[in-house]
Amino acid sequence: MNIIEVKGLSFEYRCFDAEESEKQEKSSQSGQPDENVKTVPVLHNIDLEITEGQFVAILGHNGSGKSTLAKHFNGILTPTSGTVTVDGMDVSDDSTLRRLRQTVGMVFQNPDNQIVATIVEEDVAFALENLGVPPAEIRIRIDAALESVGMTKFAKHAPHQLSGGQKQRVAIAGIIAMNPKCIVLDEPTAMLDPKGRSEVVKTVKKLNAQGATVVYITHYMEEAALAERVIVMDNGKIIMDGTPKSVFREVNRLKEIGLDVPQVTELAHRLRESGMDFPDDVIGEEECAELIVKLMK
Amino acid sequence: METKVIESKNLTYKYSVGTPFEVTAVNNISFTVEKGNFIGIIGHTGSGKSTLMQHLNGLLKQTSGEVWINGRDIRGKGVNIREVRFEVGLVFQYSEHQLFEETVFKDIAFGPRNMGLSDKQIEERVRRAAKFMGVHDSWLERSPFDLSGGQKRRVALAGVIAMEPQILILDEPAAGLDPRGRDKVLEFISDYHKKAGITVILVSHSMEDIVKYAGRVLVLNKGGIFCYEDTEKVFTRADEITEIGLGVPQITRLTERLRSMGVDLGNDVYTVERATERILALISKKAGDSCRE
């Protein structure tokens, strides 16, 4: 079953020079178009279906539209034209917006922008309190959420005393606590060290194994290689969509649009170019090592 | 003789002293940096990287120990900390969040203006810094908020460079940028380092980036120094580095795996180029051997 359905989605940003954009927008509708208002098309006629329980990675250079697309999944942005339906709800429909936001949890790149409370466990409880979850239930959910991101011993700490990676895990715990069906993560590991990154990735994989649909935006090719499906965006369009193996084998095409491939894929590519008999769809360290050993025989 | 531009002597910093949350973030760290060096600092989150770098221009005051910049104790008598801050430029993570002016020009000019320079000098510095960071002339009169993420980052960097610090410290300057944006920003920094002859300290989680640009690496672990060595040497200790929660490049992990499977590419492989060379060399050697047999 599809949890996310995107049909003919186009989106354009309206840019204004001044803060009082609303007024200017109105004045521009009567008479001459205001110079201060310009539209910037970001997404062009996107069709996409994501099956429930899938782990989808989205790649694309900065400005390719991947974050804009992701922000449609819980109605932070709504389509300029076309439709986005999540779990049967049209994201443009205000009457189901609250339920939509409980269905799709978003985690952003910078944890400092996501933490609101002064104590870690209170921050994790924030959404639950807003949803009117009974206190006893909140307690259980906070403990479980902090446990799954490995932050239990920091429950009573102040977020500003945590490192960036720790804060990001608190932000993820806040989302997990809502038990959303779908989790959208927009470069959640961009600020983390390798250990923090692998902890977040493991947490995300675990949540996915427990049934959550995951949409994972990243610039780390090694992380994308762990997903079951990789979508590549460029100039507001989906240009590639398939298994990690089928996407990463197109080394030159990815490099042309400013992306990269995992180092082992790059190595395989170079060995092939040097005339070696080597497959072009290597994405894992283990398989790469075995193939090299075979080559030596 | 090389000149020491940074000397950290037994530097210790504790957060929240006297509360139950007291944490020693930096523990008795001593190291020196010589003029013109490009140093990489790596360490897991919470290892004290950011705390350490904030001492180097006096944003934080150490609990004990000393910081010497250009041969003087920055907390010593008669030292104006304001002057130290002009000598040591600090670029924070997500520096684009610090943009605030109406135009790119004004934003880059903010630092030089605070230094009390004349309008003519300011203009010169803005243009020079903009050029170094690949900020186009046509952007200068635009609002910085109309630029893309990578472009904003470069404007923010230009704002620090315009103060022409002798020491430039960058905390994750490429975090959150796509591969092309990352390469661009780091290339601009590396280019500036070479042309201006300044000292650069690059704090990064990305081993791949450190390997590419830094000559020496300071590895921090739990607030202390794990090692401070030439980049080439650091990765010969891949096992230990992985143990303290840091990653080595994927290609280095692959090399380790191959060694355990009986294929030895050497213990200094941290780029795809070198791995390719070594594999091809091994294969042709093998082919040669079997010919002779």
Interface residues (C-beta under 8 A of the other chain):
Chain A: C15 D17 G60 H61 N62 G63 Q109 N110 H157 A158 Q161 L162 S163 G164 G165 Q166 E187 A190 M191 L192 D193 P194 K195 G196 R197 S198 H219 E222 G258 L259 D260 P262 Q263 V264 E266 L267 R270 L271 S274 M276 E285 E286 C288 A289 E290 I292 V293 L295 M296
Chain B: Y15 S16 F21 V23 G43 H44 T45 G46 S47 Q93 Y94 S143 D146 S148 G149 G150 E172 A175 G176 L177 D178 P179 R180 G181 R182 H205 M207 E208 G245 L246 G247 P249 Q250 I251 R253 L254 R257 L258 M261 G262 V263 V272 E273 A275 T276 I279 L280 L282 I283 K286
